[in-house]
Amino acid sequence: MGFFRELFKENSTSLRYYIPFGLMLISIFWKFNFIDYRDISMDEPFTIYHAQKDFKGMTELLSKGEPTPPLFMFLMHYWIKLFGLDPIAVRSLPLLFNTLTIPIIYSIGLRFFNVWTGFVAAALFILSEYQFFAALEARTYSLMSLFVASSLYFYLIYLDDIKNKRAMFLLIVSNLLLVYTHYFGWYVIVLQLIFTSAFSKNIKNILWGYIPVGTTIIGFLPLLPFVINQFFRKSKVGTYLMPPSPSDYVNELYYFLNHKSVLYYALYIIAAGMLFFLFLLLTRRVTQIRKELLVLFLWWIIPYSFMFLVSSKVPMFSSKYVLFNTIGFYLFIPAFLSFLFQKRFRWINYLGCIIMLTHMGIKTEMLPDTYSYREIRKAVDFASKYKTDESIFILHPYWSDLLFLYHFDKEIFAETKNLSIRMKENGIYNVWGLSHAKQVVEANPGKRVIILQDGIYTSPEANLYSHFDTIFSKVDSGFFPQITFVKIYDPKQ
């Protein structure tokens, strides 16, 4: 017992360093084992390709409607220069960001609540299927979670001591990095504005509290024209997302904890604790809730709920967009349980969290095939074996070219200045639809046609196969989960 007392003694080295370091090691080795389990797909090739461009090229991408700020792409640019384009290389960067988030979450729990809160919150983060996927996707979302966590940490310090200049500086840095990572970071900045106004004792403290927000706004001004352009563009063309159904509000919370049974269990124990807390209030054994606990709750519930409500008009409620809300969510659960079950009833908190973590771990599916699974590499390999000196590739839809090229030929994929020329030299054409495909075939008479279609399309203009099945001789075909079709045609004799 003496060993454990020393291990968990307040301000011990083990609490500050050994425990978070151990959690980081467990997480990074576990997730690295799956780093190339899935093919580079979805939006990853787009990010990787444009990250190869220089700063001017990335800026021009913003002016053309790129929906996310450039920070992740900028960091990926130098990462690629150091480590290359292979899946392990490009996915190591988001895995690094995911790993660095763990000690920050742990430190929030340790500093403002207790070691148990920090440990459980970090464990929930590590076990999360959502965060597992983000850690191994070459996109910006793991970086966003990192800066949401760091912003929360320094904001809580700053809220406790509004004149702490070091905390103010680090909060400003975190906030700026956050809004340069994703525009949804502004939800966090607005929350800080609300909290500062609500919790500050006088007008002087409120003004001091507004400094980080004001500085973040000023630092963001260079991106403001791009945001305005993006807003008007989306208001005209809309987004690819559909408005959520009422059940989606709860479903996403299921996914935060991997399974609905884990969420139900957490709600049951919280409900029991709230009844116990109500008893304590009536007997005057407790009189108030700590402001840090309120911040944790509002840190995720306000943006989560607002995004859901707004999505009926401007759809934005999807797993990757609400992911940043998990930071406050994972911290709130153990912090609230620690608040509800104190002193003699502390064992209920410990037992409840252990059962919840065990159940969540049992329900964890690492990169399940039902979630954005693609067998792109197999599809490209299948198509490539039918390539001849007299063949052409037709890619549909138009934007699937980078997805194909990454797996087909990384030398062509790395061509950022004359990509369309290199594609044409190698007989690769991305088409908008059937009429465009006909033009390509007419310009290449007598050649074998290899069509890769990413998605299921029923309209005559989008369904290329209905046309080629009648005027060409089909050589072979293949379907690759979840939605990639490959067909090879030769001209009829």
N, C-alpha and C positions, 0 to 999 in steps of 0.2 A: 504493500500500500504506500510505503514511503516513496517509491519510485514514481507512482502515479501522482502523488501530491506534489512532488517536485516538477513533474512534467507539466502539470496544469496550474502551477503556481502563478499568480498574477505577475505580469511583466517578465516572466521567464523567457529565456532564449528559445525554448521549444515552442512557446505560443507564437512568438513573433516570426520565427524563421523556419524551424524544422517541420512543423505541421503544414504550413502552406507550400513549402518546398516539396514535401512528400506528396501532397495532392497534385502538384504540378507534374511531378515525375510519373505518377500513375496515369494521369490524363494524357500526357503527350505520347507515352509509349503505347498506351491502349489505342489511341486514335491514329497514330502513325502506322499501326499495323493494317489499317484500312485505307491508307492514303490513295492507293491506286486501284482500289476495289471496283470503283465505278469509272466509267469512261468520262473524259472531258466532254461536257455536253451543256445543253441549255444555253445560258448566257455566258458561260466561262470562255469559250473561244473569242467572243466579241471583246471581253475585257482583256484577255491575254494579247490578242492581236493589236489592239490600239495602245496597249501599254508599251509596245515596242517603239512607238513614235516618240519624237522629241516633244518638248514642252509646248511648242507652237502647234504641233499636230493634235495634241490632247486638248488644247484650248479651242482649236477650230471644231473639234468634235462637240464641245459644249454648245457652240453657236448653231450646230445642226440639230440640236434637240436631245443630246445625251441627258437622261433624267437624273443622273447622280453626279455630285461634285468630283473633282479630279484627284483627291488625295490618295485613295487606294491605288488608282491606276499609276500615279506618279511614283509611289513606293514600289509597285510591281515592276515598273520600268527598270529600276536599278537592281531589283532582285533578279530579273531575267538576265541582265548583263553579267551578274555574278554566277548564277547557277543554271541558266539555260531555260528551255521551253518544255522539258519533259513534265509529266503529271506530278511526280514527286517534288520536283523543283518548284513549280508554280503553286502547288497546294501547301507547301511548307510555310509560306508566308502567312496565310490565314490561320493555319494551325498554331503558329507562333503567337499571333494576336489572341487567339482563343485561350492559349495557355497562360499568357500574361494577365488575362482577366481574372483568373482564379485567385491569386494572392490579394487583388484589390477587393474582391467580394468578401474574402475571408477577413481582411483588415477592417472593412466596414462593420462586420458583425462583431469582431473582437473589440474594436475601439469604442463603439457606441452602445453595445449591448453586452455580449459575453462571448467566450470562446465557442460555446456550443452553437450559438447563432451563426457565427462565422463558418464553423465546420459544416453544419447542415446546409447552409446556403450554397457554399462552394460545392458540396457533394451533389446537391440538386442540379447545379449548373453542369457539372461533369457528366451526370447521368442523362441529361436532357437529349432526346433524339434530335430536337430542333437545333440545339447548339452543336451537337455532334455533326450534323449535316453541314452547318455553316462553317465549322472548323476545317472541313475538307472540301470546300467550294471556293474556287478562285474568284470570289466576289467580295464586295465591300462589307458584308454584314457582320463578320467576326470583328472587324476593326471598329464598327459602330458600337457593338456591345462593349468593347474595351473602353471606349471614350465615354459611354454612358455610365459605366461603373466608376471611372476615375472622376468624372464630373460630380457624381453623387457623393463620392468620398470627400472631395475637397469642399463641396458645398456644405456638407454637414459640419465640417470643421469651421468653415467661414460663418455659418449660421450661429454656431456656438460662441464664436469670437469675431464679431463683425470687423474688427480692426486688425485682424491677423493678416499682415501684408503678404506673407509667404503663401498662405492659403488662398488669398485673393489672386495672386499672380498665377498659381498653379490651376486655379479654377478657370481663369480666363484662357490659359493655354488649352486646358481640356475642352472647354466650350468651343473655342475656335477650331480645334482639330475635329471636334464632333460635327460641326455644321459644314466643314469642308470634306467630311466623309459621307454624310447623307443629309439631305434637306429636312428629313423628319427629325433631325436633331433639334430643330427649333421647338418641338414640343417640350423638350427638356428645358430649354432656355426660358420659355414662357412660364413653365412651372416654377422655376427659380424666382421669377418676377412675382408670381402670386404668393409663394411662401414667404419671401422677404417682406412683402407688404403685410401679410397676416401675422407673422411672428415677431417682427421688430417692435421694440417697446416705445420708440419715439421717432419723430420725423428725421432726426439726424442719422439714426441707424438705418432707416429706410433708404436715405440718400446714399449712404455708404454701400448698402446692399445692392443698389442699382448700378454701381460702377462696373462689376463684371458683365452685366447684361449690356450696358451701353457700349463697353469696349468691344464686346463680341459683335454687336451690330456694326460698329465702325470697321472692324477687321473683316467683316463679311461683304462690305460694299463692292469690292471688285467682282464678286459673283452675282450681284444683284441684277444686272442687265440680263444675264443668262436665265435667272429664275423667272423674271418677268416674261421673257420670251417663251420659256417652257410652260408657264401658266396659261398664256394665251393659246399656245399650240394645243395643250391638252383640252382646253375649253372648247376647241373646234373639232378635234379628231377623237377626243375621249381616250380611254385606256383599254387595255385588253382584258381587264378584270370585269367581273359581273358584280352587281350589288349583292351583298350577303343576305342570307335568309336569317330569320330570328334565331334558329338553332346554332348558327355559326358562332354566335357570341360565346356560348358555352363550349362548343366543340374545340375552339382554339385553346381554351383553358385546359381541356382534356389533354391536348397535344403538348401543352407546357409541361405536364407531368407524365407524359407518355401514354396514359390510359385513363379512361373515365373513372375506373374503380379507385385509382390513386387520388383523383380529385375528390371523389365522394368521401373517401376516408379522411382526407385533410379537412373537408367541410364539416364532417361529423365531429371531429375532435375540437375544431375551432368553435363550433356551436356549443358543445359541452363546456368549453372554457369560458365562453361569453356568458352562459348561465351562471357559472361560478363567479365570474367577474361582477355580474349584476348583484349577486348576493353580497359580495364585498362592498359594492357601492352603497347598498341599502344599510349595511351594518357600519358604514363609514370607516372601513379598514383600508380603503384606497379612495382617492378623491379625483385623480386626473390621469390622463394618458400622456406619455412623453411626446414632445413635438417630433423627435426623430422617428418615432413609430408612425405618426401621422404622415410624415414626409415619405416614408417607405411605401405606405399604402397608396397615397395620392400619386406617387412617382410613376406607378404603372396603371392604376385604375382610371385616371383621367384621360391620358392619351389613348389607352386601349378603348375606352367607351366612346370617346370623341371620334376616333377613326371608324368605329363601327357605325355610329349614327350618320356621319358625313358620307359614308360609302353608299347610302341610298341614292345620293345625287352624284357624287364623284367617287367611284369605287377605288378604295385603297386598302381594304381589309383583307390582307393575305398573310400567309405564314411568315414570309421573309420580311414583310413590312412591320408586323407587330412583334417581331423577334426581340427588339430592344426592350420591350416591356417586361421580359422575363427577368431582367436584372433586379428590379424592385420587387417583383413577384417572389422570386426565390429567397430574397432577404426577408420579406415581410412575414412569410409563413413561420419560420423558426423564431423570429423576433417577437411576433405576436403570441406564439405559444409560450415563450419564455416569460412574457409579461403576464399572461393569464394564469400560468401555473408556477408559482413562486414558493420559496422556502420549503415547507413540509410537503407540498404537492409537486415539487420539481421533478420527481420521478415520473409523473404522468407525461411531462414534456419530453423527457429522455426516451421513455418507452414508445411514446407516440411517434416521435421522429425516426427512431430506429425501425419501427414497423413500416413507416411511410417510405423510407429510403430503400428498405429491403424489397418492398412491393414494387417500387418504381424500377429498381434494378432488374427484377424478374421480368417486368413488362418491357424493358428496353430492347429495341430491335435496332441494331447498328445498320444504318443505311438500307432500310427495307425496300424491296423491289416495287412496292406499291407507291413509293414516293419519288416521283420524277426520275424513274429508272430509264436508261437508254442504252441500247447495245449498238452504239455508233461505230465503234472500231470493227466489230464483226461485219457490219453492213458495208463499210468501206472496203474491207479486205475481200468480201464476197464480190463486190463490184469490180475491184481492181484486177482480179484474176481473169476477167473477161476483156481486159484492155488489150488492144492491138494497135499496130501502127495506123490502122484505118478505123478508129473508133472515136467517139466523142462522149463526154459526160454531160448530162443535163440535170441540173439541181433545181428542185422546187421545194419550198418557196424561195424567193429571190435571196433572202437573208440567210439561207442555210449554207452559203458558200464557205464561210469561215469554219463552220462545224465540220464540213467535209475536208477542207484543206488541212486542218490540224492533224487529222488522222491519215490523210493521203500522202502529203509531202510537206514536211516542216520547212523545207527550203523555200518553197513557194509561199507558205504561210508567213514566213519572216519578211517577205517583200512588201514593204509599206509604202513605196513610192509608185510602183508600176504594177500593182497587183492584177488589174484587169488585163494588161498586156501579157503577163506571165500565164494567167489562166487560159487565155486564148491560144497561146503558143502550145499549151499542153492539152488543148481540146476540151477545156472545162468551161461550161456556160451555166450561169445561174439565170433563171427565167421567172418572169412575173406570172405567166400563165400559159395556156395552150397556144394562143396566137403567137406569143413570143417564141415558144418552143418550135412551132412550125417554121418561123423565120430562120431559126438556127439550123434546122435540118435542111432547109432549102439551100442555105449557104454552104452546107457540107454534104453534097449529094453522094449516095452510094456508101456511106459510112455506117458502121455499127453504132447503135444508140444505146447508151447505158443510162437509165433514169433512176435517180434517187429522189424519193419524195418523203419529206419529213412531215407526216401528218395525214389525216384522213379527210379528203375533200370530195364533196358530192356534186358541186356545180360543174357544168360542162367546161367552163373556162379553166377551172382549177384542177379537174381530174384529167391528167395527161394520159393515163393508161387507156381510157375508153377510146381515145383516138388511135393510139399506136397499136392497140390490139387488133385493129381492123386493117391497117395499111402496111404493117410490118409483120415479119415472122418472129414470134417470141422464141428466144433461145433458152432462157431460164428466168427464174424469179425467186425472190425470197422475202420473208417478213422478219423483222428484227425488233423485239420488244423495246419500248412500248409502241412506237408509231412509225418506224422507218420501213418503207417499202423499196425494194430494188427490183427492176426488171431490165432484161437485156434483149434488144431487138436487132435483127438483121433485115436489110431491105429484101422484099420479096423478089424472087427471080422472075 
